[in-house]
Amino acid sequence: MASQTIKEKFVELQKSMQTPQNSRPKIQRVVDRFRNRTNFEKHYSPKFVSLGPIHHDNPNLKKGEKYKLMWAAKYIENTRHIPEDLHKKIADNIDELKGHFDNDVLASTSWSLEGFGSLEEKLSWMLFVDGCSLLHILERAKLDEPGQMNIKVDQLVLVMMDVLLLENQLPYQVLKLLWKDEDQSGLIKSMMNFLACHHWATPDESQSEKKKDMVPKRKAEREHSLSIRNESQLETPFHLLDLQRNIILITSTTKIKNNEANKENISKKSRDIEKVKMIYTNIKDLKALGIRLKSSKTRRPRDIDFSEGWFTAELTLPEIVVDDTSAATFLNLIAYEMCPDFNNDYGFCSFAAFMCSLINHPEDVKVLRSKGILLNSLGSDEEVAELFNIIGSDLVPNSETYFEVKAKMNDHYNKYKTWIVQGYYSYFSIAAFIALALTFIQTVFTVYPAFKKDG
């Protein structure tokens, strides 16, 4: 006879089949296998300000709490909204907003309700203050004008890094409810303008419209600039980090056309090549295969290409800026794609894995710098190589993401190897003929020394 506990377990088992698949990834903690790695936790934790419930009660961020209140008050003042009305929008939708957070996050938030009557009340106030504060940051955070935030520039740098951490995200729905008007496109533009200040924006994209009008650009450059600013190409983001990922992984118009054209040209043989282990391990190997490097002049991970001529080949790579923020940026985007409930194509993980496969030693970094591909603001080449070795661990790339490039590189390797072998045998065939001829001549002079005298 089964006990009541066992009967309840069977009911729970049956109900689990009816659990719907999430249509969006919930805001959650970085998975333990990433966070627990030595010296990695610092890349996932905010250094100045917390947003949302995960780091809300962190005693090291108390100073940030005071700044958040000031920024929230300034945002409300600038929008001329009534604070109570904005809070009511959050409170009225709190049940829906709770669904944007992982159950583990909500459970830990309810441990301490000091000053609040319920989890919903605490969460609604938290999202109200943090949401207004973030909107002020998006509109006012400019490194060349830190005074707009009433904060020192070194602190502002930390704030701009903190708002892009996976554990510091706020649902887009919160920002939409608190936005100053009904124009959602204005909110998206505000988020995109903030992200344009970060290193993933191609230089032309981060300039003001006024400056860009003063600088003549080629047609391709104009298309590139306009495409990233056209928010209609982007789906409604889940949060700010999600929008950053979407912008980074935008594919240029010309690349899309080339990809469509190349799909029909990929043979079954080429697809079988993908199953074989790649033949390169770093930049040095590429040079040995006669492959030159070229910068795409953009900072889009999708802009990786490979082309070959009769005797040489060329690998095109996007620019990468490496500085003190790079580790946190890479690791948080990777952690986001690795969230259990985020169904995605591992686009950024694939890019990170591809670049990490090329950078093993300081010499690889030096070559990439010389080609204008890697812009090093971190320090020595040794530090950059170490950074990519750290980033490259535990990655799950999508084998289809750079399939064409890898297949072409393998094809080139096979051709190159054939040329070397043919050259080897051709060289030694000629050498053997010459050696044989010299041996014959020497024999003749040995047998008939008279030829020597006559000569």
Residue pairs with C-beta under 8 A, 6 or more apart in sequence:
2 10
22 341
24 100
24 238
25 238
25 336
25 339
25 341
25 342
26 99
26 100
26 101
26 102
26 105
26 341
27 52
27 54
27 100
27 101
27 102
27 105
27 167
27 169
27 170
27 171
27 239
28 101
28 102
28 104
28 105
28 166
28 167
28 339
28 341
29 35
29 54
29 102
29 104
29 105
29 167
30 44
30 166
30 167
30 332
30 335
31 335
31 338
31 339
31 340
33 394
34 40
34 44
34 331
34 334
34 335
34 338
34 394
35 41
35 44
37 393
40 331
43 327
43 328
43 331
43 332
44 165
44 166
44 167
44 328
44 331
44 332
44 335
45 55
45 165
45 167
46 55
46 58
46 61
46 64
46 162
46 165
46 167
46 168
47 158
47 161
47 162
48 61
48 63
48 64
48 155
48 158
48 159
48 162
49 61
49 64
49 65
49 67
49 68
49 133
49 158
49 159
49 162
49 163
49 168
50 56
50 58
50 61
50 64
50 65
50 130
50 162
50 168
51 130
51 133
51 134
51 162
51 163
51 168
51 169
51 170
52 101
52 126
52 127
52 130
52 167
52 168
52 169
52 170
53 101
53 105
53 106
53 108
53 109
53 123
53 126
54 105
54 108
54 167
54 168
55 61
55 167
55 168
56 109
56 126
57 112
64 159
67 133
67 150
67 151
67 159
68 129
68 130
68 133
69 129
69 133
70 150
71 132
71 133
71 136
71 137
71 140
71 149
72 128
72 129
72 130
72 132
72 133
72 136
73 132
74 136
75 132
75 133
75 135
75 136
75 139
76 83
76 86
76 132
78 136
78 180
79 180
81 180
86 128
86 132
86 177
86 178
87 124
87 125
87 128
89 177
89 178
90 97
90 124
90 127
90 128
90 131
90 174
90 177
90 178
91 120
91 121
91 124
91 128
93 173
93 177
94 120
94 123
94 124
94 127
95 120
96 173
97 123
97 124
97 127
97 171
97 173
97 174
98 106
98 120
98 123
100 171
100 173
100 238
101 171
106 119
106 123
109 119
109 122
109 123
110 119
110 122
113 119
113 121
113 122
115 122
116 122
116 125
127 170
127 174
128 178
130 170
130 174
131 170
131 174
131 175
131 177
131 178
132 178
134 163
134 170
134 175
134 240
135 175
135 178
135 179
135 180
135 190
136 149
137 149
137 159
137 160
137 163
137 194
138 190
138 191
138 193
138 194
138 240
139 190
139 194
140 148
140 149
141 148
141 149
141 156
141 159
141 160
141 194
141 197
142 148
142 197
143 153
143 156
143 157
143 160
143 197
146 152
146 153
146 156
149 156
149 159
151 159
160 197
160 198
161 325
161 328
162 168
163 240
164 198
164 240
164 241
164 244
164 328
164 329
164 332
165 241
165 328
165 332
166 241
166 332
166 335
166 336
166 339
169 238
169 239
169 240
169 241
169 242
170 239
170 240
171 238
171 239
172 236
172 237
172 238
172 239
172 242
175 187
175 191
176 184
176 187
179 186
179 187
180 186
185 231
188 231
188 234
188 237
188 243
189 231
191 237
191 240
191 243
192 228
192 229
192 231
192 243
192 247
194 240
195 201
195 240
195 243
195 244
195 247
196 205
196 206
197 206
198 244
198 325
198 329
199 299
199 321
199 323
199 325
199 326
199 329
200 244
200 247
200 248
200 299
200 329
201 228
201 299
202 224
202 225
202 228
202 297
202 298
202 299
202 300
202 319
204 212
204 215
204 217
204 221
204 224
204 225
205 224
205 225
205 228
205 229
207 215
212 225
217 225
220 254
223 252
223 253
223 254
224 252
224 298
227 233
227 250
227 252
227 253
228 247
228 250
233 250
234 243
234 246
234 247
234 250
235 246
237 243
237 246
241 332
241 333
241 336
242 336
244 333
245 333
245 336
245 337
245 347
245 348
248 300
248 301
248 333
248 348
249 300
249 301
249 302
249 347
249 348
250 300
250 302
251 259
251 300
251 302
252 298
252 300
252 302
252 303
255 302
255 303
255 305
258 305
259 404
262 404
266 403
266 404
266 407
270 407
270 411
271 403
271 407
273 406
273 407
273 410
273 411
274 399
274 403
274 406
274 407
274 410
276 410
278 357
278 406
278 409
278 410
279 285
279 289
279 409
279 410
279 413
280 286
280 289
280 357
280 358
280 409
280 413
281 357
281 360
282 357
282 358
282 359
282 360
282 361
282 364
283 293
283 358
283 359
283 363
283 364
283 367
283 368
284 361
284 363
284 364
286 293
286 315
286 358
287 367
289 313
289 412
289 413
289 416
290 311
290 312
290 313
290 412
290 416
291 312
291 313
291 314
291 315
291 409
291 412
292 312
292 313
292 314
292 315
293 314
293 315
293 317
293 367
293 368
293 371
293 373
294 314
294 315
294 316
294 317
294 371
295 316
295 317
295 318
295 319
295 371
295 372
295 373
296 303
296 304
296 305
296 316
296 317
296 318
296 319
297 319
298 318
298 319
299 318
299 319
299 320
299 321
300 318
301 318
301 347
301 348
301 350
301 351
302 347
303 316
303 318
304 315
304 316
304 317
304 318
304 351
304 354
304 402
304 405
305 315
305 316
305 405
306 313
306 314
306 315
306 316
306 404
306 405
306 408
306 409
306 412
307 313
307 314
307 316
307 408
308 314
308 408
308 412
308 415
311 419
313 409
313 412
315 405
315 409
317 355
317 368
317 373
318 373
319 372
319 373
319 374
319 375
320 355
320 368
320 373
320 374
320 375
321 375
321 377
322 374
322 375
322 376
322 377
322 378
322 384
322 387
323 377
323 378
324 377
324 378
326 378
326 387
327 387
327 390
327 391
330 352
330 391
331 391
333 348
334 348
334 349
334 352
334 391
334 395
336 342
337 344
337 346
337 347
337 348
337 349
338 349
338 396
345 398
345 400
345 401
346 396
346 397
346 398
346 401
347 398
347 401
349 395
349 396
349 397
349 398
350 397
350 398
350 401
350 402
351 401
352 391
352 392
352 395
352 397
353 392
353 395
353 397
354 397
354 401
354 402
355 388
356 388
356 389
356 391
356 392
356 395
357 392
358 364
358 368
359 365
359 368
359 384
359 385
359 388
359 389
360 385
360 389
361 385
362 380
362 381
362 382
362 384
362 385
363 381
364 385
365 374
365 376
365 381
365 384
365 385
366 381
368 374
369 375
369 376
369 381
374 384
376 384
378 384
378 387
444 451
445 451
445 452
